Amino acid sequence: MTGRGLLDSPARRQEQSGDPRIPGPNNVGRTHRGIAWPEALRRAGRAACPLPAVRVPLADALGHTLAQPLSALTDLPSFDTSAMDGWAVSGPGPWRLAGRLLAGQAPDVSLPDGHALQIATGAALPPGATAVLRWEDGRSDGTVLHAVHGVPAAGRDIRVRAQECRAGEDLLARGTLVTPAVLGLAAAAGYDALYVTQRPRVDVLVLGDELLDHGMPTGGRIRDALGPLLPPWLNAMGAEVIAVRRVRDDADSLHEAVTGSDADLVLTTGGTAGGPVDFVHPVLRKAGARVLVDGVAVRPGHPMLLAQLTSGKHLVGLPGNPLAAVSGLLTLAAPLLGTLAGRTANMTATAVLAADVPGHATDTRLIPVTLQNGTQAVPQDFTDPAMLRGLATADAMAVIPPGGAPAGSRTTLLTAGWTRTSH
């Protein structure tokens, strides 16, 4: 066993009892409990630098982050425009009609006092126009226009040039996530392409001979839950998953997969404890990797790790139990990927606990919660390291300090780009 199922194992017993010693042959003498959870989060976020910038067309920029501030290339709007369908008028009226202007047409003459032009929303106002009279507020016999509800005040329903921004003004900071709204703003500001930070490339290695990728669990084998779970979540964190590969419980196979990957991050599932086929630590030693985090004082997910490979790339080793793996994903992979992707957005929020939550004596707990009214975090059941049922109904993971937290206290929430309503 590699700690990925419901059966008993050294890693499983350690997760339940809190015993820091893991008696497996790969782990003799390892007695540390791991670093504190906040420190693990900080180390992961500081373990790398943002990847290089690349210029991409607007259509390919979604989900990246801006590698430089977005500055307006033009005034917005770049000319005075009509905010409503109606008539551009000059003076107090009544007005003599002098034609019409549609969006996309450039006015070729000034509008004299006492005259009006029929105009469409978004059309450029002619020089001399003092206001727009809405369609429903005017009456025309085809020659003369009268105001039905009074003469519009000067500037009424006119979008003035540079009302939103002036050319050269910074609109968005570097590190801003490129959303559909950002794409629209960039297009309006005159951009055809953007400089964005490259997406981190992730190679997911799913370990465990006991795992099935289809069908019913049978004969002591269990379904792989992490292969389907991890890629979309990683994509939401700004990563590009280049492969999800099954690797046998064999040290040589794992060494070849880790050292042969050209991804920015290798993500392994299982094999991080000290069981008879837990080979992540031996493989890292053989590969000359520098271990930055080796165990974290958090439940579930204690035997997670972060290492820097000789190539300068990184490996995050997740525990094999599904909820424990999510704990590792949010603790180590999320901050690392955020840095690599150049994201500056805070992937946390806060809420008030709706019920008491018992804590571990010395370790942080991460528990699935749902949000009520956007302000109250309701703890979910089914929070065993091997369970996903509680997470499947959750909106976030709440951070519970050692010793627990009472109802009514404020708690930090980990979202890391995912909620039930975001996909």
Phi, psi and omega per residue, in radians:
M1 nan 2.542 3.091
T2 -2.080 0.360 3.045
G3 1.436 0.458 -3.076
R4 -1.924 -0.003 -3.051
G5 -2.270 -2.894 -3.095
L6 -1.556 -0.195 -3.103
L7 -1.269 2.810 -3.122
D8 -1.248 2.543 3.100
S9 -2.777 2.851 3.083
P10 -0.982 -0.760 -3.134
A11 -1.133 -0.664 -3.122
R12 -1.145 -0.754 3.136
R13 -1.124 -0.677 3.121
Q14 -1.134 -0.717 -3.123
E15 -1.059 -0.653 -3.090
Q16 -1.421 -0.673 -2.996
S17 -1.650 -0.386 -3.075
G18 1.441 0.111 3.125
D19 -1.173 2.089 -3.078
P20 -1.296 -0.254 3.124
R21 -1.506 2.321 3.076
I22 -2.013 2.040 -2.916
P23 -1.407 0.117 -3.093
G24 -1.167 2.766 -3.071
P25 -1.133 -0.427 3.129
N26 -1.453 -0.009 -2.939
N27 -2.380 0.398 -3.107
V28 -1.074 2.242 3.062
G29 1.547 -0.093 3.107
R30 -1.392 1.846 -3.061
T31 -2.030 -0.046 -3.097
H32 -1.285 2.670 -3.123
R33 -1.547 -0.125 -3.054
G34 1.683 2.843 -3.116
I35 -1.364 2.826 3.129
A36 -1.088 2.587 -3.063
W37 -1.036 -0.796 3.126
P38 -1.052 -0.635 3.120
E39 -1.191 -0.665 3.078
A40 -1.053 -0.732 3.115
L41 -1.068 -0.763 -3.130
R42 -1.154 -0.783 -3.130
R43 -1.048 -0.745 -3.134
A44 -1.105 -0.714 -3.128
G45 -1.206 -0.402 -3.107
R46 -1.804 0.101 -3.025
A47 -1.347 -0.224 -3.049
A48 -2.560 3.071 3.047
C49 -2.041 2.792 3.096
P50 -1.021 2.526 3.081
L51 -1.201 2.880 -3.100
P52 -1.095 2.785 3.097
A53 -1.482 2.668 3.094
V54 -2.488 2.540 3.120
R55 -1.619 2.139 -3.093
V56 -2.273 2.636 3.042
P57 -1.060 2.721 3.131
L58 -0.917 -0.702 -3.067
A59 -1.109 -0.351 -3.106
D60 -1.838 0.065 -3.006
A61 -1.580 -0.240 -3.077
L62 -1.010 2.303 3.101
G63 1.548 -0.228 3.018
H64 -1.425 -3.124 3.022
T65 -2.119 2.617 -3.126
L66 -1.160 2.253 3.116
A67 -1.545 -0.161 3.062
Q68 -2.630 2.779 -3.135
P69 -1.035 2.565 3.066
L70 -1.598 1.947 3.141
S71 -1.871 2.501 -3.126
A72 -1.180 2.272 3.083
L73 -1.512 -0.145 -3.120
T74 -2.689 2.877 2.954
D75 -1.142 2.541 3.034
L76 -2.200 2.103 -0.216
P77 -1.104 2.789 -3.110
S78 -1.497 -0.020 3.030
F79 -2.782 2.842 3.068
D80 -1.134 2.267 -3.108
T81 -2.262 2.805 3.070
S82 -1.434 2.334 3.124
A83 -1.572 -0.125 -3.076
M84 -2.513 2.771 2.913
D85 -1.282 2.424 3.136
G86 2.832 -2.284 -3.134
W87 -2.331 2.369 2.920
A88 -1.417 2.185 -3.056
V89 -2.116 2.690 3.073
S90 -2.207 2.067 -3.141
G91 1.558 -3.049 -3.004
P92 -1.440 -0.193 3.124
G93 1.386 3.037 -0.008
P94 -1.085 2.908 -2.977
W95 -2.180 2.485 3.056
R96 -1.492 2.242 -3.109
L97 -1.265 2.418 -3.045
A98 -2.349 0.569 3.075
G99 1.973 -2.736 -3.123
R100 -2.620 2.788 3.093
L101 -2.290 2.297 3.082
L102 -1.907 2.815 3.088
A103 -1.028 2.347 -3.124
G104 1.677 -0.194 3.108
Q105 -1.678 2.445 3.115
A106 -1.682 2.215 3.102
P107 -1.126 2.326 -3.064
D108 -1.774 -0.192 3.140
V109 -2.460 2.789 3.057
S110 -1.313 2.730 3.117
L111 -1.674 1.982 -3.104
P112 -1.218 2.767 3.088
D113 -1.019 2.375 3.137
G114 1.482 0.180 3.130
H115 -2.111 2.843 -3.124
A116 -2.520 2.646 3.049
L117 -2.192 2.308 2.982
Q118 -1.100 2.383 -3.014
I119 -2.484 2.576 3.133
A120 -1.791 2.713 3.074
T121 -0.977 2.284 3.122
G122 1.566 -0.125 3.123
A123 -1.327 2.599 3.108
A124 -1.224 2.340 3.117
L125 -1.345 2.453 3.077
P126 -1.281 2.621 3.016
P127 -0.968 2.454 3.139
G128 1.706 -0.288 3.109
A129 -1.197 2.373 -3.112
T130 -1.880 -0.326 -3.139
A131 -2.930 3.004 3.004
V132 -2.020 2.220 3.045
L133 -1.642 2.079 -3.100
R134 -1.089 2.665 -3.074
W135 -0.978 -0.745 -3.077
E136 -1.340 -0.137 -3.102
D137 -1.819 0.120 -3.133
G138 -2.189 2.783 3.055
R139 -2.388 2.266 -3.061
S140 -2.275 2.500 3.014
D141 -1.756 0.219 -3.125
G142 1.678 -0.248 -3.135
T143 -2.157 -0.746 -3.095
V144 -2.154 2.481 -3.130
L145 -1.944 2.322 3.093
H146 -2.105 2.528 3.042
A147 -1.450 2.283 -3.115
V148 -1.460 -0.660 -3.037
H149 -2.039 0.525 3.113
G150 1.727 2.727 -3.116
V151 -1.221 2.297 3.140
P152 -1.165 2.531 3.106
A153 -1.142 2.676 3.124
A154 -0.985 2.291 3.133
G155 1.526 -0.049 -3.103
R156 -1.054 2.252 3.062
D157 1.008 0.609 3.021
I158 -1.990 2.200 2.988
R159 -1.538 1.897 -3.029
V160 -1.321 2.491 3.089
R161 -0.903 2.388 3.122
A162 1.151 0.348 3.109
Q163 -1.080 -0.625 -3.130
E164 -1.556 -0.749 3.115
C165 -2.889 2.860 3.065
R166 -1.880 2.690 3.102
A167 -0.954 2.330 -3.127
G168 1.602 -0.211 -3.130
E169 -1.290 2.359 3.076
D170 -1.261 2.200 -3.113
L171 -1.724 -0.714 -3.091
L172 -2.436 2.562 -3.101
A173 -1.457 2.737 2.987
R174 -1.017 2.480 -3.110
G175 1.634 -0.078 3.112
T176 -1.226 2.341 3.081
L177 -1.196 2.309 3.124
V178 -1.423 1.827 3.102
T179 -1.775 3.031 3.048
P180 -0.985 -0.655 3.122
A181 -1.151 -0.646 3.094
V182 -1.132 -0.707 3.085
L183 -1.046 -0.744 3.128
G184 -1.117 -0.753 3.124
L185 -1.114 -0.747 3.136
A186 -1.076 -0.738 3.111
A187 -1.107 -0.784 3.135
A188 -1.074 -0.572 -3.107
A189 -1.455 -0.005 3.006
G190 1.851 0.170 -3.078
Y191 -1.565 2.469 2.973
D192 -1.861 -0.351 -3.141
A193 -2.590 2.841 -3.115
L194 -2.320 2.588 2.955
Y195 -1.540 2.046 -3.102
V196 -2.235 2.790 3.054
T197 -1.360 2.374 3.117
Q198 -1.005 2.547 3.060
R199 -1.314 2.378 3.054
P200 -1.117 2.377 3.107
R201 -1.654 2.250 -3.038
V202 -2.095 2.320 3.057
D203 -1.913 2.008 -3.106
V204 -1.675 2.108 3.114
L205 -1.924 1.980 -3.127
V206 -1.689 2.027 -3.047
L207 -1.776 2.554 3.022
G208 2.308 1.995 3.102
D209 -1.221 -0.270 -3.091
E210 -1.472 -0.036 -3.005
L211 -1.590 2.458 3.029
L212 -1.927 2.508 3.105
D213 -1.788 0.027 3.047
H214 -2.823 2.860 3.080
G215 1.403 -3.044 -3.075
M216 -1.495 2.509 3.002
P217 -1.026 2.367 -3.092
T218 -2.845 2.693 3.027
G219 1.061 0.605 3.134
G220 1.424 0.017 3.132
R221 -1.805 2.658 -3.072
I222 -2.204 2.778 3.112
R223 -1.289 2.507 3.023
D224 -1.338 1.986 3.093
A225 -1.610 -0.442 -3.023
L226 -1.406 -0.509 3.081
G227 -1.004 -0.799 3.056
P228 -1.317 -0.524 -3.024
L229 -1.326 -0.743 -2.928
L230 -1.261 -0.795 -3.032
P231 -0.990 -0.863 -3.138
P232 -1.133 -0.578 3.120
W233 -1.192 -0.726 3.085
L234 -1.095 -0.702 3.085
N235 -1.057 -0.693 3.125
A236 -1.161 -0.415 3.091
M237 -1.443 -0.016 3.125
G238 1.750 0.112 -3.097
A239 -1.632 2.858 2.996
E240 -2.042 1.950 -3.135
V241 -1.398 2.016 -3.081
I242 -1.584 -0.371 3.124
A243 -2.885 2.601 2.934
V244 -2.143 1.950 -2.993
R245 -2.118 2.416 3.015
R246 -1.489 2.315 3.129
V247 -2.182 2.284 -3.128
R248 -1.153 2.791 3.051
D249 -1.317 1.325 -3.073
D250 -2.604 2.201 -3.036
A251 -1.077 -0.729 -3.110
D252 -1.148 -0.712 3.123
S253 -1.105 -0.729 3.136
L254 -1.178 -0.734 3.123
H255 -1.041 -0.771 3.134
E256 -1.104 -0.718 -3.119
A257 -1.179 -0.706 -3.111
V258 -1.236 -0.886 -3.067
T259 -1.295 -0.367 3.139
G260 -1.551 -0.097 -3.113
S261 -1.413 2.455 3.052
D262 -1.869 0.286 3.137
A263 -1.297 2.759 3.059
D264 -1.234 -0.509 3.119
L265 -2.422 2.212 2.958
V266 -1.715 2.202 -3.114
L267 -2.016 2.054 3.114
T268 -1.861 2.647 3.102
T269 -2.110 2.091 -3.133
G270 1.491 2.971 3.061
G271 1.361 0.261 -3.093
T272 -1.730 -0.104 -3.114
A273 -1.602 -2.457 -3.066
G274 -2.255 0.464 3.135
G275 -1.281 3.040 -3.051
P276 -1.124 -0.380 3.104
V277 -2.143 0.486 3.074
D278 -1.650 1.733 -2.922
F279 -1.873 0.090 -3.058
V280 -1.115 -0.823 3.135
H281 -1.066 -0.871 3.109
P282 -1.030 -0.670 3.134
V283 -1.141 -0.716 3.112
L284 -1.122 -0.695 3.093
R285 -1.097 -0.789 -3.139
K286 -1.106 -0.601 -3.106
A287 -1.437 -0.048 3.138
G288 1.261 0.418 -3.107
A289 -1.270 2.684 3.060
R290 -1.757 2.008 -3.116
V291 -1.435 2.133 -3.112
L292 -1.689 -0.597 3.081
V293 -2.389 2.152 -3.136
D294 -2.225 1.456 -3.080
G295 1.617 2.436 -3.113
V296 -2.304 2.416 3.128
A297 -1.343 1.275 -3.105
V298 -2.517 2.584 3.111
R299 -2.266 2.248 -0.110
P300 -1.386 2.995 3.006
G301 1.855 0.273 -3.077
H302 -0.874 -0.818 -3.025
P303 -1.464 0.777 3.045
M304 -1.537 2.804 3.117
L305 -2.660 2.792 3.089
L306 -2.334 2.288 -3.135
A307 -2.411 2.655 3.017
Q308 -1.832 2.191 -3.123
L309 -1.421 2.889 -3.118
T310 -1.102 -0.386 3.097
S311 -1.303 -0.163 -3.038
G312 1.624 -0.236 3.073
K313 -1.313 3.100 -3.053
H314 -2.201 2.745 3.029
L315 -2.246 2.296 2.983
V316 -1.982 2.116 3.093
G317 -1.717 2.017 3.125
L318 -1.648 2.527 2.955
P319 -1.036 2.787 -3.079
G320 -1.456 -0.488 3.094
N321 -1.116 2.366 -2.959
P322 -0.993 -0.886 -3.108
L323 -1.202 -0.597 3.060
A324 -1.123 -0.649 3.099
A325 -1.133 -0.693 3.095
V326 -1.111 -0.665 3.062
S327 -1.011 -0.786 3.100
G328 -1.164 -0.647 3.104
L329 -1.044 -0.794 -3.101
L330 -1.330 -0.516 -3.090
T331 -1.414 -0.775 -3.024
L332 -1.932 -0.803 -3.067
A333 -1.252 -0.727 -3.068
A334 -1.067 -0.896 3.126
P335 -1.152 -0.607 3.106
L336 -1.125 -0.824 3.135
L337 -1.143 -0.631 3.099
G338 -1.051 -0.719 3.107
T339 -1.182 -0.827 -3.139
L340 -1.028 -0.689 -3.109
A341 -1.418 -0.091 3.129
G342 1.325 0.327 -3.105
R343 -1.384 2.350 3.094
T344 -1.867 -0.145 -3.104
A345 -1.160 2.427 3.087
N346 -1.368 2.135 -3.094
M347 -1.623 0.487 3.082
T348 -2.180 2.847 3.049
A349 -2.531 -3.115 3.074
T350 -2.319 2.734 3.078
A351 -2.758 2.918 3.129
V352 -1.689 2.286 3.134
L353 -1.186 2.322 -3.135
A354 -1.500 -0.158 -3.130
A355 -2.662 2.801 3.047
D356 -1.095 2.494 3.071
V357 -2.209 2.013 3.099
P358 -1.157 2.620 -3.114
G359 -2.059 2.924 2.984
H360 -1.350 2.656 -3.066
A361 -1.078 -0.665 -3.053
T362 -2.205 -0.269 -3.009
D363 -1.896 2.680 2.980
T364 -1.209 2.560 3.000
R365 -1.986 2.479 2.994
L366 -2.012 2.110 -3.077
I367 -2.233 2.511 3.077
P368 -1.197 2.430 3.091
V369 -2.396 2.654 2.926
T370 -1.827 2.746 -3.118
L371 -1.857 2.299 3.045
Q372 -1.970 2.210 -3.138
N373 1.022 0.333 3.096
G374 1.270 0.001 -3.040
T375 -2.212 -0.400 -3.094
Q376 -1.911 2.310 3.122
A377 -1.753 2.081 -3.113
V378 -1.786 1.971 3.140
P379 -1.062 2.485 3.135
Q380 -1.750 2.741 3.019
D381 -1.429 -3.132 3.080
F382 1.056 1.070 -3.098
T383 -1.956 0.308 3.012
D384 -1.050 2.560 -3.107
P385 -0.948 -0.482 -3.099
A386 -1.580 -0.009 -3.016
M387 -1.786 2.563 3.049
L388 -2.107 -0.066 -3.046
R389 -1.083 -0.727 3.115
G390 -1.171 -0.678 3.141
L391 -1.177 -0.573 -3.083
A392 -1.137 -0.387 3.112
T393 -1.809 0.073 -2.997
A394 -1.610 2.773 3.035
D395 -1.798 -0.317 -3.082
A396 -2.944 3.071 3.006
M397 -1.944 2.241 3.129
A398 -1.607 2.475 -3.138
V399 -1.660 1.991 -3.111
I400 -1.883 2.086 -3.088
P401 -1.225 2.856 3.062
P402 -0.929 2.379 -3.118
G403 1.664 -0.256 3.094
G404 1.683 3.123 -3.113
A405 -2.515 2.366 -3.121
P406 -1.456 2.791 3.020
A407 -1.004 2.459 -3.138
G408 1.614 -0.222 3.104
S409 -1.449 2.675 -3.126
R410 -1.516 2.386 -3.096
T411 -2.215 2.639 3.045
T412 -1.420 2.430 3.099
L413 -1.981 2.379 3.039
L414 -1.752 2.139 3.129
T415 -1.942 -0.756 3.070
A416 0.861 0.762 3.004
G417 1.467 0.097 -3.062
W418 -2.351 2.351 2.857
T419 -2.473 2.997 3.134
R420 -1.091 -0.426 -3.046
T421 -1.781 0.043 -3.035
S422 -1.574 -0.139 -3.124
H423 -2.397 nan nan
